[in-house]
Amino acid sequence: MSDLFSGYETDFKLALADAQTKLEEVYGLNDENRRVELMKLIESLLDDCHDLLDSMILEVQQIATNQRSSFNTKIRSFRTDLDDLKKQLKNVMDDKDRRQLFGSDETNSTNFTQRQKLLNTNASIERSTQRLNEATRTAIESESIGSSILNNLRSQRDQILNARETLSEADTYFT
């Protein structure tokens, strides 16, 4: 189990480092087409990181509860790093959108203010969507854990009933 987790962890770190390097390259580029290509590549790398993170979460769910804490700490750290990089990419993309909307001359301040409000509202909606997705993921995980607990309880109930039945039979032999 830990070998598979380690493999996912290594792949995640490589993809994240590659995305960070590409993001630093974006800042230095003046060619808009190349910037767009790099941003798409970065998005792809971040999607890969997200998939690897999901795979790590699934692997951690399969280990004993008392061994999960160190793995969960790593996953939280990786999630934070991934979210930070996503925010940086979003800022770069917003800057690109602002340049396209306003050009290099921002003389019309009302349009600037309205557009800025729209961009802020859009960013707020995206953050809310991410929180909803995270809550949904947590609910699904909780449902899975609850189902597992119910299955364990059902099995234990069957064992107790079976033991009671056996004791009843044994009691009839003695009386």
N, C-alpha and C positions, 0 to 999 in steps of 0.2 A: 504494500500500500504506500509506504513512504517513498519507495522508488518512483512510483507513478507520480506522486505529488511533487517530488523533487524534479522530475522531468518537466512537468507543467510549470513549476516555479522557474526553472532555467529558461524555458521558452518565453515565459512572461517577461522576465527581466531583459532578455535580448530584444524582444519586440518593443518594450517600453523604452529602452535605451536608444534603439534605432529611431523611434518616433521622436524622442527628445532631440536627437541629432538633426533630424530632418526639420523639426520646428525651428531650431536655431538657424538653419540654412535659409528658411523662409524670410527671416528678418533681414537678411543681407541682400536679398534679391530685388532687382528693379523690374525684371521682366515679368509682367503680369501672368502670362501664359504658364511660365515655369512655376510661379507661385501657386497657381491653381492646381497644377499637376502634383506638386509636393503636398499641398493641403489634402488632396484626395488620397494620396498615398498614406499620409499621416492618419486620416480617418480610417483607412483600411487596417492599418497597424493597431489602432486603438480598438477597433472591432475585434481583431484577433486577440488582443489582450483581454478584452471583456469575456470572450469565449473561453480563454484559458482560465480566467478567474472563476467562471462558472464551473468549469471542470474540476478545479481545485476544491470548490465548495462541495461538489458532489462526492469527491474522494474523502473529504473530512467527515461527511455525514456517515460514512461507512465504517469509521473507526470507533473504538470505545470512547464513551463520554469523558472519562478521566484523562484521556490523551489529547483531547481536542483543543485545549486552551492555547497551546503554543501555535498550533496551526491556524486557529481563528485569529490570533494576534497578527500573524503574518498576512493573512487574508485582508484584515482591516487596513494594515499598512499599505498593501498593494492597491486596495480600493482607493485609498486616499491619494496615492501617487497617480493613479489613473485618472481620478476626478480632477486633480490639479492640472494635469496635462490637457485634459479635455477643455478646461476653462481657458487655458492659454491659447489653445487652438481656436476656441470660440472667439476670443478677443481679437485674434489675428483676422479671422473671417469677418467679424463685425467691422474692423478697421477697413478691410477691403470693400465691404458693402457701403460704408460711409463715403469712401473715396469715389465709388461709382455713383452714389446718390448726389453728392455735393460737388464732385469734381475737385479741382484744386482751389476754387474760389468759393468761399462760403459767405456771400454778401447778404443773402436773404435769411435773416435770423429767425423769422417765424417758421419758415419751412424747416430750418435746422432744428428748432425746438420741437415741432410736431413730429418730425422723423425720429428725433432722439427719444421722445416719449413712446413712439411705436416700437422702437428697438428695445427699450427698457421693458415695455409690456410683454413683448415677445420673449425676452429673456426670462421674465418672471413666469410666464406660462410654461416654458421649457423646464425650469427648475421645479415647478409644481408637478409637471408630468413625470419627471425623474423621481420625485418623492412618492408619487402614486405607484409607479412601477416598483420601487423598492418595497413599499408597503404590501403590494400584491405578492412579490417574491417572498416576503417574510410570512405572509398568510399561507402561502402554498407550502412553505417549509414547515410551518406550525401544523398544518393539516396532515402532512406526511408523518411528522413525529407523533401526533395524536393517534393516527391510524396504527402506527407501529405499537404504541402503548396499548391500544385496545386489543390488538391481536395477541400481545403478550398476556394481557389480563384474561382473554378468552381461553387461552391455552392453560393458564394457571387454574381457572375455574374448572375446566374439564379434568385437570389432574386432581383437584380437590374432590369433585363429584365422584371420580373413579375410586379415589381412596376411601371415601365414605361408603360407597357401594361394597367395596372389598371388606371393610370393617363390619358392615351389616351382615354380610354373608358369614364372616368368621364368627360373629356374635351368635348367629342362628345355630352354628355347629356346637357352641358351648352351652346353649340353653336347652 
